[in-house]
């Protein structure tokens, strides 16, 4: 069992940066791949980024590749999403999620946080 709590969201101007954090509880955190997803009003949940349990493999969605960076610190039981060059279309609720294997699809992930709002103004 893994519990996830996101933080770090907020309001930022276009071109700015934010760093999201996801704190996990549970002794098996290091065994899980971790993902970030986002959901804007009226839209489906979208894959943002994922990282395997060692941190050695990462995947990114096309819309964020080159601007966002996912990382993890298993000693701190946390995963991070550094978001640079933010655009208004990045506005959404951002969720972290855990799964035994690295994947893109939201329905593959077993555990979810409550989400944190990111708003990018133009």
ZADO-1210 file (C-alpha; in nm, 4 decimals, padded with zeros to 6 digits):
<atoms>
<atom x="00.0000" y="00.0000" z="00.0000" code="UNK" pos="1"/>
<atom x="00.1290" y="00.3446" z="-00.0965" code="UNK" pos="2"/>
<atom x="-00.0150" y="00.6814" z="00.0000" code="UNK" pos="3"/>
<atom x="00.0771" y="00.9806" z="-00.2138" code="UNK" pos="4"/>
<atom x="00.0545" y="01.3538" z="-00.1381" code="UNK" pos="5"/>
<atom x="00.1374" y="01.6175" z="-00.3982" code="UNK" pos="6"/>
<atom x="00.2522" y="01.9720" z="-00.3263" code="UNK" pos="7"/>
<atom x="00.4118" y="02.2660" z="-00.5027" code="UNK" pos="8"/>
<atom x="00.1313" y="02.3765" z="-00.7301" code="UNK" pos="9"/>
<atom x="00.0310" y="02.7374" z="-00.7671" code="UNK" pos="10"/>
<atom x="-00.0103" y="03.0327" z="-00.9987" code="UNK" pos="11"/>
<atom x="00.2771" y="03.1263" z="-01.2291" code="UNK" pos="12"/>
<atom x="00.3181" y="03.3455" z="-01.5345" code="UNK" pos="13"/>
<atom x="00.3857" y="03.1969" z="-01.8741" code="UNK" pos="14"/>
<atom x="00.7548" y="03.1233" z="-01.9148" code="UNK" pos="15"/>
<atom x="00.7980" y="03.0607" z="-01.5446" code="UNK" pos="16"/>
<atom x="00.8854" y="02.7470" z="-01.3512" code="UNK" pos="17"/>
<atom x="00.7376" y="02.5331" z="-01.0776" code="UNK" pos="18"/>
<atom x="00.8586" y="02.2230" z="-00.8998" code="UNK" pos="19"/>
<atom x="00.6008" y="01.9697" z="-00.7904" code="UNK" pos="20"/>
<atom x="00.6737" y="01.7199" z="-00.5181" code="UNK" pos="21"/>
<atom x="00.5012" y="01.3946" z="-00.4349" code="UNK" pos="22"/>
<atom x="00.5663" y="01.2505" z="-00.0915" code="UNK" pos="23"/>
<atom x="00.4944" y="00.8834" z="-00.0484" code="UNK" pos="24"/>
<atom x="00.4426" y="00.6651" z="00.2526" code="UNK" pos="25"/>
<atom x="00.4918" y="00.2937" z="00.2559" code="UNK" pos="26"/>
<atom x="00.8019" y="00.0826" z="00.2851" code="UNK" pos="27"/>
<atom x="00.7782" y="-00.0478" z="-00.0710" code="UNK" pos="28"/>
<atom x="00.7973" y="00.2918" z="-00.2454" code="UNK" pos="29"/>
<atom x="01.1324" y="00.2131" z="-00.4043" code="UNK" pos="30"/>
<atom x="00.9798" y="-00.0851" z="-00.5858" code="UNK" pos="31"/>
<atom x="00.7283" y="00.1297" z="-00.7743" code="UNK" pos="32"/>
<atom x="00.7513" y="00.3175" z="-01.0975" code="UNK" pos="33"/>
<atom x="00.6063" y="00.6661" z="-01.0529" code="UNK" pos="34"/>
<atom x="00.4125" y="00.8804" z="-01.2936" code="UNK" pos="35"/>
<atom x="00.2763" y="01.2307" z="-01.3233" code="UNK" pos="36"/>
<atom x="-00.0538" y="01.2934" z="-01.4971" code="UNK" pos="37"/>
<atom x="-00.2642" y="01.6049" z="-01.5396" code="UNK" pos="38"/>
<atom x="-00.6256" y="01.6833" z="-01.6036" code="UNK" pos="39"/>
<atom x="-00.7665" y="02.0115" z="-01.7273" code="UNK" pos="40"/>
<atom x="-01.1373" y="02.0956" z="-01.6948" code="UNK" pos="41"/>
<atom x="-01.3431" y="01.9102" z="-01.9534" code="UNK" pos="42"/>
<atom x="-01.0467" y="01.7034" z="-02.0710" code="UNK" pos="43"/>
<atom x="-00.9280" y="01.3503" z="-02.0140" code="UNK" pos="44"/>
<atom x="-00.6421" y="01.2733" z="-01.7801" code="UNK" pos="45"/>
<atom x="-00.3164" y="01.3138" z="-01.9730" code="UNK" pos="46"/>
<atom x="00.0172" y="01.1388" z="-01.9258" code="UNK" pos="47"/>
<atom x="00.2958" y="01.3818" z="-01.8368" code="UNK" pos="48"/>
<atom x="00.5992" y="01.1823" z="-01.7278" code="UNK" pos="49"/>
<atom x="00.7061" y="00.8576" z="-01.5629" code="UNK" pos="50"/>
<atom x="01.0198" y="00.7197" z="-01.4010" code="UNK" pos="51"/>
<atom x="01.1173" y="00.3634" z="-01.3183" code="UNK" pos="52"/>
<atom x="01.2044" y="00.2438" z="-00.9700" code="UNK" pos="53"/>
<atom x="01.5793" y="00.3077" z="-01.0059" code="UNK" pos="54"/>
<atom x="01.5387" y="00.6449" z="-01.1714" code="UNK" pos="55"/>
<atom x="01.7358" y="00.5242" z="-01.4679" code="UNK" pos="56"/>
<atom x="01.4514" y="00.5309" z="-01.7201" code="UNK" pos="57"/>
<atom x="01.2125" y="00.8148" z="-01.7868" code="UNK" pos="58"/>
<atom x="00.9264" y="00.8756" z="-02.0280" code="UNK" pos="59"/>
<atom x="00.7650" y="01.2060" z="-02.1217" code="UNK" pos="60"/>
<atom x="00.4516" y="01.3120" z="-02.2967" code="UNK" pos="61"/>
<atom x="00.5038" y="01.4901" z="-02.6284" code="UNK" pos="62"/>
<atom x="00.3616" y="01.8163" z="-02.5002" code="UNK" pos="63"/>
<atom x="00.6122" y="01.8468" z="-02.2137" code="UNK" pos="64"/>
<atom x="00.9265" y="01.6786" z="-02.3458" code="UNK" pos="65"/>
<atom x="01.2221" y="01.9147" z="-02.3218" code="UNK" pos="66"/>
<atom x="01.0476" y="02.1404" z="-02.0688" code="UNK" pos="67"/>
<atom x="00.9643" y="01.9086" z="-01.7778" code="UNK" pos="68"/>
<atom x="01.1955" y="01.6771" z="-01.5850" code="UNK" pos="69"/>
<atom x="01.0879" y="01.3933" z="-01.3578" code="UNK" pos="70"/>
<atom x="01.3174" y="01.2689" z="-01.0833" code="UNK" pos="71"/>
<atom x="01.2953" y="01.0674" z="-00.7640" code="UNK" pos="72"/>
<atom x="01.4762" y="01.0302" z="-00.4358" code="UNK" pos="73"/>
<atom x="01.4065" y="00.6891" z="-00.2864" code="UNK" pos="74"/>
<atom x="01.5827" y="00.7830" z="00.0369" code="UNK" pos="75"/>
<atom x="01.3343" y="01.0690" z="00.0800" code="UNK" pos="76"/>
<atom x="01.0478" y="00.8593" z="-00.0557" code="UNK" pos="77"/>
<atom x="00.9607" y="01.1327" z="-00.3013" code="UNK" pos="78"/>
<atom x="00.9219" y="01.2027" z="-00.6697" code="UNK" pos="79"/>
<atom x="00.9505" y="01.5437" z="-00.8321" code="UNK" pos="80"/>
<atom x="00.8406" y="01.7202" z="-01.1482" code="UNK" pos="81"/>
<atom x="01.0454" y="02.0232" z="-01.2494" code="UNK" pos="82"/>
<atom x="00.8397" y="02.2290" z="-01.4922" code="UNK" pos="83"/>
<atom x="01.0123" y="02.4996" z="-01.6943" code="UNK" pos="84"/>
<atom x="00.8946" y="02.7294" z="-01.9737" code="UNK" pos="85"/>
<atom x="00.5379" y="02.6889" z="-01.8578" code="UNK" pos="86"/>
<atom x="00.2549" y="02.7678" z="-02.0972" code="UNK" pos="87"/>
<atom x="-00.1107" y="02.8511" z="-02.0314" code="UNK" pos="88"/>
<atom x="-00.2022" y="02.5125" z="-02.1791" code="UNK" pos="89"/>
<atom x="-00.0121" y="02.3470" z="-01.8936" code="UNK" pos="90"/>
<atom x="-00.2878" y="02.4626" z="-01.6591" code="UNK" pos="91"/>
<atom x="-00.4396" y="02.1555" z="-01.4929" code="UNK" pos="92"/>
<atom x="-00.4608" y="01.9522" z="-01.1758" code="UNK" pos="93"/>
<atom x="-00.1437" y="01.7449" z="-01.1538" code="UNK" pos="94"/>
<atom x="-00.1492" y="01.3994" z="-00.9992" code="UNK" pos="95"/>
<atom x="00.1265" y="01.1611" z="-00.9052" code="UNK" pos="96"/>
<atom x="00.0648" y="00.7897" z="-00.9269" code="UNK" pos="97"/>
<atom x="00.2415" y="00.4624" z="-00.8524" code="UNK" pos="98"/>
<atom x="00.2560" y="00.1347" z="-01.0413" code="UNK" pos="99"/>
<atom x="00.4803" y="-00.1714" z="-01.0360" code="UNK" pos="100"/>
<atom x="00.5896" y="-00.1142" z="-01.3944" code="UNK" pos="101"/>
<atom x="00.6719" y="00.1858" z="-01.6098" code="UNK" pos="102"/>
<atom x="00.3792" y="00.2902" z="-01.8243" code="UNK" pos="103"/>
<atom x="00.1891" y="00.5649" z="-01.9994" code="UNK" pos="104"/>
<atom x="-00.1715" y="00.4738" z="-01.9335" code="UNK" pos="105"/>
<atom x="-00.3527" y="00.6101" z="-01.6316" code="UNK" pos="106"/>
<atom x="-00.5534" y="00.2917" z="-01.5873" code="UNK" pos="107"/>
<atom x="-00.2307" y="00.0965" z="-01.5283" code="UNK" pos="108"/>
<atom x="-00.1517" y="00.2905" z="-01.2112" code="UNK" pos="109"/>
<atom x="-00.2646" y="00.1536" z="-00.8791" code="UNK" pos="110"/>
<atom x="-00.2229" y="00.4428" z="-00.6356" code="UNK" pos="111"/>
<atom x="-00.3014" y="00.8111" z="-00.6786" code="UNK" pos="112"/>
<atom x="-00.2552" y="01.1327" z="-00.4886" code="UNK" pos="113"/>
<atom x="-00.5249" y="01.3947" z="-00.4439" code="UNK" pos="114"/>
<atom x="-00.3739" y="01.6335" z="-00.6987" code="UNK" pos="115"/>
<atom x="-00.2298" y="01.9842" z="-00.6925" code="UNK" pos="116"/>
<atom x="-00.3512" y="02.2745" z="-00.9052" code="UNK" pos="117"/>
<atom x="-00.1141" y="02.4425" z="-01.1480" code="UNK" pos="118"/>
<atom x="-00.2351" y="02.7601" z="-01.3162" code="UNK" pos="119"/>
<atom x="-00.0283" y="02.9379" z="-01.5803" code="UNK" pos="120"/>
<atom x="-00.1365" y="03.2881" z="-01.6700" code="UNK" pos="121"/>
<atom x="-00.0664" y="03.4432" z="-02.0092" code="UNK" pos="122"/>
</atoms>
